[in-house]
Amino acid sequence: MVAGQERVLLYAFGAERGELAQRIRQLGYETLVETEPRAAAARVARPLEPVCAILLPANLALPQRASELDQLARAAGTSGVRFVAVGERPTVEALELLRDKNVRLCLWSPYHERELRFVLNRALFDPTRGFYDSEQADLRHDLRVPTSLGARIVVGEREKSAQVYSLAVGGCFLETPRPTLVGGPLDVVLPLPPGEFRVAGRVVLTNVPGNLVRANLPRGMGIEFLRLEQAAREAIGHYVRERAHAYEL
């Protein structure tokens, strides 16, 4: 699966749609923009150009415009298209109306690019195949969530700090200006709620300036965790689940 083959529809956004569309395109997705329900439904109904996610403003006037979401849902049929509410967090009553219209994912402003990528990956999740991971351009079966955690990298006797860009039970992506070479062993010290956990790992990819740089990722490296002890596995799993819930209605 190639990210550029995935189509994301922005529906009923105002002036902010241009910036949002650009941010999504920078992540490698084809982005469509529609403001009228009939045109949006026609776009969603194209079988040879399937839309995989529909993003709509969180402040969409419901229940007055509820019929528009019904129209989009009918056009999507059984394709599994997911709706995502984006913008300022609305009132409790508005959240209930969104849930009633089968909107299950959300992204509240302000949000970082890593969060936008995560929500799109969740929207494109296929339970029969796994999660599409646009960081590594492949399919994975463990959920990877965005974080603002700091971490320490230990290589031999040397230690340096890094930002945990994303985290899963099976590994993480570390934002650092000086990544270790692919294949290199290292330890990652993660500050999780129960305490610090030192996890052995190896580098499986790097993102550095050059011909193969991934423009939608910061400079850094992807880490596969090795010999993950039970306490660390449980702590990471709990953190991942809690973070994932923050993007669910």
C-alpha positions in Angstrom: 0.0 0.0 0.0 1.3 3.4 -0.9 0.2 6.5 1.1 -0.3 8.5 -2.1 -3.0 6.0 -3.2 -5.1 6.8 -0.1 -7.7 9.6 -0.7 -8.8 11.8 2.2 -11.9 14.0 1.7 -12.2 17.3 3.5 -15.9 18.2 3.8 -17.6 21.5 4.8 -14.5 23.3 6.0 -14.2 27.0 5.8 -11.2 29.1 5.2 -9.0 26.7 7.1 -9.4 24.0 4.5 -6.5 25.1 2.4 -3.9 24.8 5.3 -5.4 21.5 6.4 -5.3 20.1 2.9 -1.7 21.1 2.5 -0.7 19.5 5.8 -2.3 16.2 4.7 -0.7 16.3 1.3 2.7 16.7 3.0 2.0 13.4 4.7 1.7 11.7 1.3 -2.1 11.4 1.0 -4.2 12.5 -1.9 -6.5 15.2 -0.6 -9.9 16.2 -2.0 -12.0 19.2 -0.9 -15.7 19.5 -1.2 -18.2 22.0 0.4 -21.5 20.8 -1.0 -23.1 17.5 0.1 -24.2 16.4 -3.4 -20.7 16.8 -4.8 -19.1 15.2 -1.8 -21.4 12.2 -2.0 -20.7 11.8 -5.7 -17.0 11.8 -4.9 -17.3 9.3 -2.2 -19.4 7.0 -4.4 -16.7 6.6 -7.1 -15.8 2.9 -6.9 -12.5 3.2 -8.8 -11.3 6.2 -6.7 -12.3 5.2 -3.2 -12.2 7.7 -0.4 -10.7 6.2 2.8 -11.5 8.9 5.3 -13.8 11.9 5.6 -12.7 14.8 7.7 -15.3 17.4 8.8 -15.3 20.4 11.1 -16.0 19.6 14.7 -18.3 22.6 14.9 -20.5 21.4 12.0 -24.0 22.7 12.7 -25.8 19.6 14.0 -28.6 18.5 14.0 -29.5 21.0 11.2 -26.9 19.4 8.8 -27.3 15.8 10.0 -28.9 14.8 6.7 -25.6 15.7 4.9 -23.7 13.1 6.9 -26.4 10.6 6.3 -26.0 11.3 2.5 -22.3 10.7 2.7 -22.7 7.5 4.7 -25.2 6.2 2.1 -22.7 7.1 -0.7 -19.9 5.2 1.2 -22.1 2.1 1.5 -20.1 -0.7 3.1 -16.7 0.6 2.1 -15.8 1.3 5.7 -15.1 5.0 5.3 -14.5 6.6 8.7 -15.5 10.1 9.7 -13.1 12.3 11.7 -14.1 15.5 13.5 -11.3 18.2 13.4 -11.1 21.6 15.1 -11.9 23.1 18.5 -13.4 20.7 20.9 -17.2 21.3 20.8 -19.7 21.1 23.6 -20.8 17.8 25.3 -24.1 18.0 23.4 -22.3 18.5 20.1 -20.1 15.5 20.8 -23.1 13.3 21.4 -24.6 14.5 18.1 -21.3 13.6 16.3 -21.3 10.1 17.9 -24.9 9.7 16.9 -23.8 10.2 13.2 -21.1 7.5 13.6 -18.2 10.0 13.9 -15.7 8.0 16.0 -12.4 9.8 15.7 -11.4 13.3 16.6 -8.5 15.7 16.4 -8.7 18.8 18.6 -6.9 22.0 17.9 -4.1 22.8 18.3 -2.6 19.6 17.0 0.9 18.6 15.9 1.7 16.9 12.6 2.4 13.7 14.4 -1.1 13.7 15.7 -2.6 14.4 12.3 -0.7 11.4 10.9 -1.8 9.2 13.8 -5.5 10.0 13.3 -5.3 9.4 9.5 -3.6 6.1 10.2 -6.4 5.1 12.6 -9.0 6.2 10.0 -7.4 3.9 7.4 -7.1 0.9 9.8 -8.1 -2.3 8.2 -8.6 -5.0 10.9 -7.8 -7.8 8.3 -4.5 -6.2 7.4 -3.2 -4.1 10.3 -2.4 -0.4 10.6 -0.9 1.4 7.7 2.2 3.1 9.1 3.1 6.2 7.0 6.3 6.5 9.0 7.7 3.3 7.5 5.4 3.0 4.5 4.2 -0.5 5.4 1.6 -2.4 7.4 2.0 -3.1 11.1 -0.2 -4.8 13.7 0.8 -2.8 16.8 -0.8 0.6 17.4 1.7 3.5 17.3 0.7 6.7 19.1 2.2 10.2 18.9 3.9 11.4 22.1 5.6 14.4 23.7 7.9 12.2 25.8 11.6 12.9 26.2 14.0 9.9 26.3 17.6 9.0 26.7 19.6 6.9 24.2 22.4 4.8 25.5 25.0 3.5 23.1 27.9 1.8 24.9 29.3 4.3 27.3 27.7 7.3 25.6 24.3 8.8 26.4 22.2 11.5 24.6 18.7 12.8 24.8 16.0 12.5 22.2 12.3 13.2 21.6 9.9 10.2 21.3 8.1 11.1 18.2 5.9 8.0 18.3 5.6 4.9 20.5 4.3 1.4 20.1 4.7 -1.8 22.2 7.1 -3.1 19.5 9.2 0.0 19.0 9.4 3.8 18.6 10.6 6.6 16.4 13.1 8.9 18.1 13.6 12.5 16.9 17.4 13.2 17.1 19.9 15.2 15.0 22.4 12.4 15.2 20.8 9.0 14.6 22.7 5.7 15.0 23.4 3.7 11.9 20.8 1.1 10.8 21.4 -2.2 12.5 23.1 -0.5 15.5 22.2 -1.7 19.0 21.2 0.7 21.7 19.1 1.1 24.8 16.2 3.6 25.1 15.3 4.9 28.5 11.6 5.8 28.5 10.0 8.0 31.3 6.5 6.4 31.6 4.0 7.0 34.5 5.2 4.0 36.6 8.8 5.1 36.3 11.7 4.9 33.9 12.2 1.8 31.8 15.4 0.9 30.0 14.6 -1.1 26.8 17.1 -2.8 24.5 16.6 -2.1 20.8 18.1 -1.8 17.4 17.9 0.8 14.7 15.7 -0.4 11.7 15.6 2.9 9.8 17.1 6.4 9.8 15.8 9.7 8.4 18.6 12.0 7.5 19.1 14.6 4.7 19.8 13.0 1.3 18.0 11.4 -1.6 15.9 9.0 0.5 14.9 11.4 3.2 11.2 11.2 4.3 10.0 14.7 4.1 7.0 13.9 6.3 9.2 12.8 9.2 11.7 14.6 11.4 15.3 13.8 11.5 15.8 10.7 13.6 15.5 6.9 13.7 13.1 4.0 14.0 13.8 1.6 16.8 12.7 -2.0 17.2 12.5 -3.1 20.8 14.3 -6.3 21.7 13.9 -8.5 24.9 11.1 -6.4 26.2 10.4 -7.3 29.9 6.9 -7.8 31.1 6.8 -4.7 33.3 8.0 -2.5 30.4 5.6 -4.2 28.0 2.7 -3.5 30.3 3.7 0.1 31.0 4.1 0.9 27.3 0.9 -0.9 26.4 -1.0 1.1 29.0 0.5 4.4 27.8 -0.4 3.6 24.1 -4.0 2.7 25.0 -4.5 5.9 27.0 -3.0 8.1 24.3 -5.2 6.4 21.6 -8.3 7.1 23.6 -7.6 10.8 23.4 -8.4 10.7 19.7 -11.7 8.8 20.1 -15.2 10.2 20.6 
